[in-house]
């Protein structure tokens, strides 16, 4: 039987064609059309056996009755119907509905959920390809609202990645269809046809990447772009489903190719599908023009050129980093066509900023000695340019600008850059993202979406030395293993499946392969059963082109995970027309390691007629493989292999389908590629050859059934660590210190990874508030990195204007997330006690509570309550009245030991370098540390009420273990242990104590059990709320700190709080302007404002009164000091004689900065 990859095909002409297109078909060997990976897929619904492929059924989480699926009579036998009519999506429920389908199914499959997602969901991998194919089914009934009839979604993460291929019914009940390509361009056709609700309707959609779309209903074409449209690449398929509620479906077919008119009608009339196997198109010239435009193969001027009998070497340059500031940008180098950079706004959910950090640029840093002169870019390349800066040329210069057009790929030579940082700028301006309203100020990138950029160094030679093992290329004459068969069926369309094999034996039968119209020639090596390193391959091929110049597209797939392109590039063939001539191309790629049946898989494609001759003994077609010991290439291989896994994990760590279904993921038996599977498959590939690789083991561990969302499902069952204890410290202190060391180290790590604009890598939402949400005690334990990071985040959020004038300014916004923008901001008032900027910013939000009519958009009371509550706490109106009583120290010792045992190296990586979008960065037990160290339960996220007893401005940290044992409004008891080597001054701020005279004591606690023994230090003084007491804590000795009231002192319930911030003293020439604030709940009168130079009084002004901001409107007054002489000792003091009783005294004095180096609203770190 003739083989499908030869050009001498036994052709069966199909009389009924598509418009002007005639195609031929031939029989593919059964080894590429096995029952294990069907090219055609059929669901008759006559029984429920197909449910074994349904991921909800695999999960066992819902019965068919719970899912409200039934099987009424169909067109032929039984059909299928989803009886449940879910609510129409709106702003309240869209957050959990409008998601990528993998996430949506996992998220919504739970008892009692009425949002839909009950129909069967089946992986499209190996069953459907958005480049070429057809879908057909019968449908009957009436829709309750607009919905898809058929939807094959992308495997990519996020709602903006979801669309791939579908047939839809709109609000007018007319039918449309679409394919979305890897440039995120929607190719659509629309009809005026309305399905007849009382009869069966036969629906067929044909699609062809080089022709367009064609939609049939009941044997008639109702909409078509055939012969008028083209696209080049698409994302990989994820789940497909038949989602229309209330309709009955029957006889679903998926085909590897479009159906001709006769085939459509035969299928409709007799339910008989075509029986042939995949086919090859023969395209006419006008079709080729569309291919040229879609591929960009006409943009040849700046391509690397290959001449006959002259070798060219294309050497990959793998960079040290790819990022926007500190935010990793490996999405542009992961070899995949999904989650391209910059991410769009509202990528994950409809909420802007929810897991969608929007990069303003990507900077790609190469090594000092690395030379680059060639770049290849893919994606939506509109207005994309590439810049570079080198140590010798410190200003960014433009190297290339992608020409206007619809091309998916663009490549260009440029002058050699050594040790360069390459930049693709994304931002075109600032404003409101498309699809949103509001006066927003965020970066806008136009249509740019970079799927991949690869950097190369091109060199050529007249007399090359060709290293490596010599392999002969010849036509496929043996069965392939099932893993390879599945990969070919899953990753290629039916018109790009010509296959040749590289073997160690001599030439075979002479055959020619035409690669025209990207009917790609796939070159496969023998399988590697034992691990082997590969540094490069060299092709030596007899090639003949029809034209003098032709563009050759080359792709090398990742041997372990072939859905990923290890390399892809284009070169120009010049002078290969006429007779066959030798093409010599060496690809020096980032090192590979192959094992366990992996194959090298290289494919070649062209637009115009280009023949490759294999099997000729006189003009051999050869592949040279340069192998190397595994240990020599392992580091380079694992570094690149894991990039796609880390990129995907950062987005999809919560939604792993195999954890949902229990179905094993294995390299040698794949059932789906791309998306979440790219988390695990690369890690498994690395683990085979580098079993000690930390990152691979982390990913495998997080993907196991024992973990969910990157955390152990049963943390209480984790193995406990035992720490050495040479000091004989109490157990509670020993394990508390260890846990706190890790938590502080985590905050310090992130402090070094924050961009200048405050971004941390999630979007501008709760993603960037992780320390404030989950570890708010750290700034209150003197960790200035944590305090500054939180402040910088909120300062950066201000610039976006998402939350402006106290309310959420952006629409649409679901009600559940309106409060996210400020849900944790109240903590900044506690972290920056007495800072006017933070207080007056919070007043803007507090003002809106109960003012729905005066809040223009997005009124949500719970979003404003914490802002009000924090002022009531500060003003003394919302203070805990009952006692706080801790657990015993023995109980806490067990807890702390468990906490620090769970917080192992893998957990630390999960909360730092894994870079997942950040809204759950909460080490197990971390939330409780606020309670134990501060003496009061941490407030809820919305409507929070502060209950802390103390904070620790300085002298604390991990080496000072502390537990608040008991606290009331007139007493306090704390256990402490210092791991320092000398006496340490510990500052304790009293946050709930009533005014009075107190005795403060430090007692020895020899057993470390919280029982006071001998007095070590004692002091009596008057203490008011928020006063700081400095305690001398001895080293290596358990102690108990006790505060007892001797006598109560009456203070007014309403007090002012005068405040000056660093930036409130502005020097202009010889004039000093001061802005004075009142943050209290009582008015301040006759306020002295004194300018001093050291101890000398320079000038003084008196402010008659500043009212109290109890209406949540800032109260300020300005004072001018004129004709002053500059001095390094100038400072401004409020109420210098302390004549005004205030809530807080320590915010009354500020130095005058002649050259300030801080930002308003962002106080520099204190240490």
CORCOR-V143299 format. One record per run of one state. SS is the DSSP state (@ for helix, = for strand, . for the rest). FROM is the first residue (numbers start at 0). TO is the last residue. If there is no record, write none. Layout:
BEGIN
ss & from & to
SS & FROM & TO
SS & FROM & TO
END
This chain:
BEGIN
ss & from & to
. & 0 & 10
= & 11 & 12
. & 13 & 16
= & 17 & 17
. & 18 & 19
= & 20 & 20
. & 21 & 21
= & 22 & 24
. & 25 & 28
@ & 29 & 31
. & 32 & 33
@ & 34 & 36
. & 37 & 39
= & 40 & 42
. & 43 & 47
@ & 48 & 52
. & 53 & 53
@ & 54 & 58
. & 59 & 62
@ & 63 & 66
. & 67 & 67
= & 68 & 69
. & 70 & 71
= & 72 & 72
. & 73 & 76
= & 77 & 77
. & 78 & 78
= & 79 & 81
. & 82 & 92
@ & 93 & 96
. & 97 & 99
@ & 100 & 107
. & 108 & 120
= & 121 & 122
. & 123 & 130
= & 131 & 139
. & 140 & 145
= & 146 & 153
. & 154 & 157
@ & 158 & 160
. & 161 & 163
= & 164 & 168
. & 169 & 172
= & 173 & 179
. & 180 & 184
= & 185 & 193
. & 194 & 199
= & 200 & 207
. & 208 & 210
= & 211 & 216
. & 217 & 218
= & 219 & 223
. & 224 & 235
= & 236 & 240
. & 241 & 246
= & 247 & 254
. & 255 & 259
@ & 260 & 269
. & 270 & 277
= & 278 & 280
. & 281 & 283
@ & 284 & 294
. & 295 & 303
= & 304 & 306
. & 307 & 309
= & 310 & 315
. & 316 & 319
= & 320 & 323
. & 324 & 325
= & 326 & 327
. & 328 & 328
@ & 329 & 332
. & 333 & 339
= & 340 & 340
. & 341 & 359
= & 360 & 364
. & 365 & 369
= & 370 & 379
. & 380 & 383
= & 384 & 389
. & 390 & 391
= & 392 & 400
. & 401 & 407
= & 408 & 417
. & 418 & 419
= & 420 & 424
. & 425 & 427
= & 428 & 430
. & 431 & 435
= & 436 & 436
. & 437 & 440
= & 441 & 443
. & 444 & 447
= & 448 & 460
. & 461 & 467
= & 468 & 474
. & 475 & 480
@ & 481 & 490
. & 491 & 496
= & 497 & 502
. & 503 & 509
= & 510 & 513
. & 514 & 514
@ & 515 & 517
. & 518 & 519
= & 520 & 524
. & 525 & 526
= & 527 & 527
. & 528 & 530
= & 531 & 544
. & 545 & 547
= & 548 & 556
. & 557 & 563
= & 564 & 573
. & 574 & 575
= & 576 & 576
. & 577 & 579
= & 580 & 587
. & 588 & 590
= & 591 & 593
. & 594 & 596
= & 597 & 597
. & 598 & 599
= & 600 & 605
. & 606 & 608
= & 609 & 613
. & 614 & 620
= & 621 & 627
. & 628 & 628
@ & 629 & 640
. & 641 & 641
@ & 642 & 651
. & 652 & 655
@ & 656 & 660
. & 661 & 665
@ & 666 & 668
. & 669 & 675
@ & 676 & 688
. & 689 & 692
@ & 693 & 701
. & 702 & 705
= & 706 & 707
. & 708 & 709
= & 710 & 711
. & 712 & 713
@ & 714 & 716
. & 717 & 729
@ & 730 & 750
. & 751 & 764
@ & 765 & 767
. & 768 & 768
@ & 769 & 773
. & 774 & 777
@ & 778 & 780
. & 781 & 782
@ & 783 & 799
. & 800 & 801
= & 802 & 803
. & 804 & 805
= & 806 & 807
. & 808 & 809
= & 810 & 810
. & 811 & 813
@ & 814 & 820
. & 821 & 825
@ & 826 & 830
. & 831 & 834
@ & 835 & 845
. & 846 & 850
@ & 851 & 853
. & 854 & 860
@ & 861 & 873
. & 874 & 882
= & 883 & 884
. & 885 & 887
@ & 888 & 901
. & 902 & 903
@ & 904 & 909
. & 910 & 924
@ & 925 & 933
. & 934 & 948
= & 949 & 950
. & 951 & 958
= & 959 & 966
. & 967 & 969
= & 970 & 977
. & 978 & 982
= & 983 & 989
. & 990 & 994
= & 995 & 1003
. & 1004 & 1013
= & 1014 & 1022
. & 1023 & 1026
= & 1027 & 1032
. & 1033 & 1033
= & 1034 & 1034
. & 1035 & 1037
= & 1038 & 1047
. & 1048 & 1054
= & 1055 & 1055
. & 1056 & 1056
= & 1057 & 1058
. & 1059 & 1060
@ & 1061 & 1063
= & 1064 & 1067
. & 1068 & 1069
= & 1070 & 1077
. & 1078 & 1082
= & 1083 & 1092
. & 1093 & 1094
= & 1095 & 1105
. & 1106 & 1114
= & 1115 & 1120
. & 1121 & 1128
= & 1129 & 1133
. & 1134 & 1140
= & 1141 & 1141
. & 1142 & 1147
= & 1148 & 1150
. & 1151 & 1157
= & 1158 & 1158
. & 1159 & 1160
= & 1161 & 1161
. & 1162 & 1166
END
